[in-house]
Amino acid sequence: MTVPLRHFLVGLGLLGAALLVGVGLVVDAMPGLGGLVHVHLFLVGWVCVTIMGAMTQFAPVWSGTTLHSRRLASAQLALVVGGLVGFATALALGRLPWLAGFGAVMLLGFWAFVYNLGRTLATVDDFDVTERHFVAALGFFVALTGLGVLLAADLGAGLLADSGVSHAGVRGAHVTLAVFGAVLTTVYGALYRLGTMFTQTELHGVDHRLRAVEEVGHPVGVVALAGGRLVGATALARVGAALILLAALGFAVVLARRLYEMRVERTPMHSRYAVVALAAWVATAAPAWLRSPTAPDHVLGGPGSAPLLLLGVVGFVIVGTLYHIVPFGVWVERYSDRLGFEAVPMIDDLYDDRLAAADGTLLSVGTALVVAADLLAGASGTTLAGGLRGPALAGTSLVTLGVAVFAASAVWVIRRHSPGTLRRVALGRFDRREASGSADAGDGGAGGGSAAERSGGAGDDPAPTE
């Protein structure tokens, strides 16, 4: 469990850095290309690193197989984070010729992740809906990182000058493949499994038809929108945009039905599955996308769309999912072998409900303020600095504080209940005490077998009673 938990801890640190950069942007205190620093720290540093950790742990468990290589799983984190830190530093300092080199390091990390998960899933005979989404997301990861290195080389050396495609076109395709291809496809795939598991429900009736619409429409739409933006084909991009919007609405209905039919007690975590935010994103993105899907300022939709999608949908889902899988993973490692022999806590007992409610409130109010400021700025044709800096700064500050509370809650769970120390989780093989065979593996361990093997048995009952 130290490999995925290390991904989560590092991702939280990079999220904090991204939010601080966001505050700096609002008050005009960021040097260089601060906007790109902010976006990459958020999407690559938090979202993608968290996805890498979650898929590395749970894809093998859900598929009933074993991870191809734990060494590659550790190497992918070092490569992606090392490349990202150098990339962000180069952007902040204006050292554009450095970008291609650091981008190539990130590419190696992501391709190591894709290879490792690809080899793992290749041992599965029949893919279910979650596995099919994961395979599609891996393909999007390969494509988007290749375009990312191309963009970095163009910023540093003008590589695209005589290529026949524009920097704006490559950028639009890169963002499309990243946000809607790699990230949203993974989120959809995971929630088909987590949404049923943590509500103790099953898909039925209209759910299967809506799932079929999303499962075909979303990836086809992503490819069409990215391709249309790459070559400037507005009609193709418009078809892709319509398919993505239709798939998002279908998936929102499926998830809303899971929450409505929920057979377990509602917890603060269930409110993180932001059905309302996904529908609101569709409402704000549809007019802009259907009118001009290739416009540089319509990459994520219209006014209000970017914060709705990145914070209200992706951010909330990842936070809610981490509130499930971090305690679940720690519970499996620490308590699963004790079940039936002594009283053990339930999974939801591992975190503090008060902290969960507090960070949920802070994130909700903060996101609403950021969305409102962006909507007002778009409606008035001004910038956030043009009279809207106050709401934007207040919203960003509340989101940052909410993330700090969430991070404290997650670290508290790991520190209090993990069989290894927080130091061991964070440093792994670089922890001298672990390398020397110290008591870090202590008496809190959960017996023989890997965590993945044990979690496979516990996965049928995500919240066992004493």
JOGIDA-V290415 format. One record per backbone hydrogen bond with DSSP energy under -0.5 kcal/mol. NH is the residue of the N-H (numbers start at 1). CO is the residue of the C=O. Records with the same first field share a line. If there is no record, write none. Layout:
NH = CO, CO
//
This chain:
5 = 1
6 = 2
7 = 3
8 = 4
9 = 5
10 = 6
11 = 7
12 = 8
13 = 9
14 = 10
15 = 11
16 = 12
17 = 13
18 = 14
19 = 15
20 = 16
21 = 17
22 = 18
23 = 19
24 = 20
25 = 21
26 = 22
27 = 23
28 = 25
29 = 24
30 = 24
33 = 91
34 = 32
37 = 33
38 = 34
39 = 35
40 = 36
41 = 37
42 = 38
43 = 39
44 = 40
45 = 40
46 = 41, 42
47 = 42
48 = 43
49 = 44
50 = 46
51 = 47
52 = 48
53 = 49
54 = 50
55 = 51
56 = 52
57 = 53
58 = 54
59 = 55
61 = 57
62 = 58
63 = 59
64 = 60, 61
65 = 60
68 = 116
73 = 69
74 = 70
75 = 71
76 = 72
77 = 73
78 = 74
79 = 75
80 = 76
81 = 77
82 = 78
83 = 79
84 = 80
85 = 81
86 = 82
87 = 83
88 = 84
89 = 85
90 = 86
91 = 87
92 = 88
93 = 89
94 = 90
95 = 90
96 = 94
98 = 95
99 = 96
102 = 98
103 = 99
104 = 100
105 = 101
106 = 102
107 = 103
108 = 104
109 = 105
110 = 106
111 = 107
112 = 108
113 = 109
114 = 110
115 = 111
116 = 112
117 = 113
118 = 114
119 = 115
120 = 116
121 = 117
122 = 118
123 = 120
124 = 121
127 = 125
132 = 128
133 = 129
134 = 130
135 = 131
136 = 132
137 = 133
138 = 134
139 = 135
140 = 136
141 = 137
142 = 138
143 = 139
144 = 140
145 = 141
146 = 142
147 = 143
148 = 144
149 = 145
150 = 146
151 = 147
152 = 148
153 = 149
154 = 150
155 = 151
156 = 152
157 = 153
158 = 154
161 = 158
163 = 160
170 = 166
171 = 167
172 = 168
173 = 169
174 = 170
175 = 171
176 = 172
177 = 173
178 = 174
179 = 175
180 = 175, 176
181 = 176
182 = 177
183 = 178
184 = 179
185 = 181
186 = 182
187 = 183
188 = 184
189 = 185
190 = 186
191 = 187
192 = 188
193 = 189, 190
194 = 190
195 = 191
196 = 192
197 = 193
198 = 194
200 = 196
201 = 196
207 = 204
208 = 205
209 = 205
210 = 206
211 = 207
212 = 208
213 = 209
214 = 210
215 = 211
216 = 212
217 = 213
218 = 214
220 = 216
221 = 217
222 = 218
223 = 219
224 = 220
225 = 221
226 = 222
227 = 223
228 = 224
229 = 225
230 = 226
231 = 227
232 = 228
233 = 228
234 = 232
237 = 233
238 = 234
239 = 235
240 = 236
241 = 237
242 = 238
243 = 239
244 = 240
245 = 241
246 = 242
247 = 243
248 = 244
249 = 245
250 = 246
251 = 247
252 = 248
253 = 249
254 = 250
255 = 251
256 = 252
257 = 253
258 = 254
259 = 255
260 = 256
261 = 257
262 = 259
263 = 199
270 = 267
271 = 267
272 = 269
273 = 270
274 = 272
275 = 273
278 = 274
279 = 275
280 = 276
281 = 277
282 = 278
283 = 279
284 = 280
285 = 281
286 = 282
287 = 283
288 = 284
289 = 285
290 = 286
291 = 287
292 = 288
293 = 289
295 = 292
298 = 295
299 = 296
305 = 302
306 = 302
308 = 304
309 = 305
310 = 306
311 = 307
312 = 307
313 = 308, 309
314 = 309
315 = 310
316 = 311
317 = 313
318 = 314
319 = 315
320 = 316
321 = 317
322 = 318
323 = 319
324 = 320, 321
325 = 321
326 = 322
327 = 322
328 = 324
329 = 325
330 = 326
331 = 327
332 = 328
333 = 329
334 = 330
335 = 331
336 = 331, 332
338 = 335
339 = 335, 336
340 = 342
341 = 338
342 = 338
349 = 346
350 = 347
353 = 351
356 = 352
357 = 353
358 = 354
359 = 355
360 = 356
361 = 357
362 = 358
363 = 359
364 = 360
365 = 361
366 = 362
367 = 363
368 = 364
369 = 365
370 = 366
371 = 367
372 = 368
373 = 369
374 = 370
375 = 371
376 = 372
377 = 373
378 = 374
379 = 375
380 = 376
381 = 377
382 = 377
386 = 383
387 = 385
388 = 384
392 = 388
393 = 389
394 = 390
395 = 391
396 = 392
397 = 393
398 = 394
399 = 395
400 = 396
401 = 397
402 = 398
403 = 399
404 = 400
405 = 401
406 = 402
407 = 403
408 = 404
409 = 405
410 = 406
411 = 407
412 = 408
413 = 409
414 = 410
415 = 411
416 = 412
417 = 413
418 = 413, 414
425 = 421
426 = 422
427 = 423
428 = 424
430 = 427
431 = 428
432 = 430
435 = 431
436 = 432
437 = 434
438 = 433
441 = 438
442 = 439
445 = 442
454 = 450
455 = 451
456 = 452
457 = 453, 454
458 = 454
459 = 455
460 = 457
461 = 458
464 = 461
//
